[in-house]
Amino acid sequence: MTAEPVTRHERKERTRRALLDAALGLLADRGFASLSLREVTKVAGIVPTAFYRHFASMDELGVALVEESMRTLRDMIRSVRRGRNASGDMIRESVRTLYEQVRAHENHFRFLVRERYGGGGAVSRAVAVELKLFSSELAVDLARLDFLREWSTEDLHMMAELIVTAMQATVLDLLEARPRDAGTDERIVRTAEKRLRLIALGVPSWRSRT
């Protein structure tokens, strides 16, 4: 049997994928601003001029990395939230999903954390936009819960932002975990669950004071 010929579109997608992977690998221990087009194309195995067939600039490549890094997590957390009646414990399932995603894609999350807190320019703004989108989607889902139906939009968004901030803290804990073993991971996961449960427990008290 002979392999089917690779189409022009497939070749283009493979090269684009190679550029994204090369950039992500180089970003394992430094910020995006220090990355050069030449070193990315060298690792990807293409000539520098070919870069512009896929991205208009290095910033565009960085934004694509941000979108890719967040997309899978948003999709998976969304599926947990929408399946809350079947799962039984939305907090536990959400934390477990976050944990699995961080451990499976550490370079993506390290890149996001570094650019969120120490980056600048278009890439940092893209991280902020993605987190805002994540928070807004969560606020919409919270509004569907019976005990939150009477909450104002402002309060729902505030609660969603608290949850997203707690999740960011968990990501940072996992990336900086020492020692790197199952016991440490389990302690981080338990702490993450407690953070979210404390937020949830504060809901009735907050409502009674407004």
C-alpha positions in Angstrom: 0.0 0.0 0.0 1.2 3.5 -0.8 0.6 6.5 1.5 -1.9 9.0 0.3 -0.2 12.2 -1.0 -0.1 15.1 1.5 -2.2 18.0 0.4 -0.9 21.6 0.4 -3.3 22.4 3.2 -2.0 19.5 5.3 1.6 20.6 4.7 0.7 24.2 5.8 -1.1 22.9 8.9 1.9 20.7 9.8 4.3 23.6 9.5 2.0 25.9 11.5 1.9 23.2 14.2 5.7 22.8 14.1 6.1 26.6 14.7 3.7 26.5 17.7 5.4 23.5 19.2 8.8 25.0 18.7 7.8 28.2 20.4 6.2 26.4 23.3 9.3 24.3 23.8 11.6 27.3 23.8 9.3 29.1 26.3 9.7 26.3 28.9 12.0 28.5 31.0 11.7 32.1 29.7 9.3 34.8 28.7 7.8 35.3 25.2 9.5 38.7 24.7 12.9 37.0 24.7 11.9 34.7 21.8 13.2 35.5 18.3 11.7 34.5 15.0 15.0 33.0 13.8 15.3 30.5 16.7 11.6 29.5 16.4 12.0 28.8 12.7 15.3 27.0 13.3 13.7 24.6 15.8 10.7 24.2 13.5 13.0 23.3 10.6 11.9 26.0 8.2 13.6 29.1 6.7 12.7 32.4 8.5 10.9 33.9 5.5 8.5 31.0 5.5 7.3 32.0 9.0 5.1 34.8 7.4 3.1 32.3 5.4 1.6 31.2 8.8 1.8 34.3 11.1 1.9 38.0 10.4 4.2 38.5 13.4 5.6 36.9 16.5 2.8 38.5 18.5 0.3 36.7 16.3 2.0 33.4 17.0 2.0 34.2 20.8 -1.7 35.0 20.7 -2.4 31.8 18.9 -0.5 29.9 21.6 -2.7 31.7 24.3 -5.9 30.7 22.5 -4.8 27.2 22.1 -3.6 26.9 25.7 -7.0 28.0 27.0 -9.4 26.4 24.6 -9.1 22.8 25.8 -9.4 23.8 29.5 -12.4 25.9 28.8 -14.1 23.1 26.9 -13.4 20.5 29.5 -14.5 22.7 32.5 -17.6 23.7 30.5 -18.5 20.1 30.1 -18.1 19.5 33.8 -20.4 22.4 34.7 -23.1 21.4 32.2 -23.0 17.8 33.5 -23.3 18.8 37.1 -26.5 16.9 37.7 -24.9 13.6 36.7 -21.5 14.1 38.3 -22.8 14.8 41.8 -19.9 17.1 42.9 -19.1 19.9 40.4 -16.3 21.3 42.6 -14.5 18.0 42.9 -14.9 17.2 39.2 -13.8 20.7 38.1 -10.6 20.6 40.3 -9.8 17.1 39.1 -10.2 18.3 35.5 -8.0 21.3 36.1 -5.4 19.1 37.7 -5.3 16.6 34.9 -5.0 19.4 32.3 -2.1 21.1 34.1 -0.2 17.9 34.5 -0.8 16.9 30.8 0.1 20.4 29.4 2.5 22.0 31.8 4.3 24.0 29.2 1.1 25.6 28.1 0.1 26.6 31.6 3.6 27.8 32.5 3.5 30.0 29.5 0.1 31.4 30.5 1.1 32.1 34.1 4.4 33.8 33.0 2.7 36.0 30.5 -0.2 36.8 32.7 2.0 38.1 35.6 5.3 39.0 33.9 4.6 39.6 30.3 3.5 42.5 28.3 2.0 43.6 25.0 -0.4 41.7 22.8 0.3 38.3 24.3 -0.3 39.5 27.9 -3.5 41.2 26.7 -4.7 38.0 25.0 -4.2 36.1 28.3 -6.3 38.7 30.1 -9.0 38.5 27.5 -9.2 34.7 27.6 -9.4 34.7 31.4 -12.2 37.3 31.2 -14.0 35.1 28.7 -13.6 32.1 31.0 -15.0 34.1 33.9 -17.9 35.4 31.8 -18.9 31.9 30.7 -18.8 30.8 34.3 -21.0 33.7 35.4 -23.6 32.6 32.9 -23.6 29.1 34.2 -23.8 30.2 37.8 -26.9 32.2 36.9 -28.6 28.9 36.0 -28.3 27.5 39.5 -31.5 27.8 41.4 -30.0 29.4 44.5 -28.3 32.1 42.4 -31.2 33.0 40.1 -31.9 36.2 42.1 -28.3 37.4 42.1 -27.4 40.5 40.1 -25.2 40.3 37.1 -22.5 42.2 38.9 -22.5 39.8 41.9 -22.5 36.8 39.6 -19.4 38.1 37.8 -17.7 38.9 41.1 -18.3 35.3 42.2 -17.0 33.9 38.9 -13.9 36.1 39.2 -13.2 34.7 42.7 -13.5 31.2 41.4 -11.2 31.9 38.4 -8.6 33.5 40.8 -8.7 30.4 43.0 -8.2 28.2 40.0 -5.2 30.3 38.9 -3.7 29.9 42.4 -4.1 26.1 42.0 -2.3 26.2 38.6 0.6 28.1 40.2 0.7 25.6 43.1 0.9 22.7 40.7 3.6 24.3 38.6 5.7 25.1 41.6 5.1 21.9 43.5 8.0 20.5 45.5 8.6 17.7 45.7 7.0 16.6 42.5 5.2 13.5 43.7 1.6 12.1 44.1 1.4 13.1 47.7 2.2 16.7 47.0 -0.3 16.8 44.1 -3.0 15.3 46.3 -2.5 18.0 48.9 -2.7 20.7 46.3 -5.9 19.2 44.9 -7.5 19.0 48.4 -6.5 22.6 49.1 -8.0 23.7 45.7 -11.3 22.0 46.6 -11.3 23.7 50.0 -10.8 27.1 48.4 -13.8 26.6 46.1 -16.0 25.2 48.9 -15.2 28.2 51.1 -16.4 30.5 48.2 -19.5 28.4 47.9 -20.2 28.4 51.6 -20.0 32.2 51.7 -22.8 32.5 49.2 -25.7 32.4 51.6 -24.1 34.8 54.0 -23.3 37.3 51.2 -26.9 37.1 49.9 -28.3 37.8 53.4 -26.2 41.0 53.7 -27.1 42.5 50.4 
